[in-house]
Amino acid sequence: MDDIAALIDADGERYRAMREADLVALERLLSADLVYTHSSALCESKNEYLASMASGRFRYLDTQTTEVSVRVYGDAAVMSGRCRFHAIVDGVERILGNRFLSVWVRDAGDASRWRMAAWASTPIPK
């Protein structure tokens, strides 16, 4: 499998894990030094993000992406596009339409595995 296909598969698995609150899969897919910047500008580490998921603070009911672009630079990759999330955030049901940018790094112990190291999203104005 080429790098772009592996990255798209890893990102699809990450979205599945988010919807199903599969913390074991998220642990595997996220880099230890993850920086996760929500569209609200809240910035979380990997442990903080996983704790938010475990507590139910963020519950993803549906996730969709479009216009996804992937560029590979050796052992790093940049993914960008649009995403639409149907989520419950702090008990409030929301539809989030955002542009996103994520950075993925090749796992040092397994060159075929990618981990997400950074995420940032910004709302698309109506």
Phi, psi and omega in degrees: 000135179282168185300317182296316178297320179295321178293316179297320177296316180297319180292321176298320177294322178297315179296320177299315181296323177297313181296324184265004183051044180273089185291331178296314179294318179297320177304318182288326187271343184257137178293149180302329182256030180309139169240111183249109181255111180287165179294344176276357184083000172296130181245127182233148171281176177302312182297321179293318180296314179297323177295321177297319178293316182297325182282346184087004179302319174246121174234120181262118181270325179208145177224137177220143175232150175217168176053036184283132177235138180233129176234128182256133179233078182068245182265013177229155179214149177242129178241138178217163179162202178245147176223151176229121180244135166256113189219164170246118182241119182052040177083000182249125178287133184219152169249122183246121175248115188224160161263146182227158173221126177230150179243131179242146177233146179288136178294126182297330182272345182211099186298344180271352183255138178246147176232141179281126182257337181205147176219137172214137178222154179224140182295144173270122180300149179285000000 
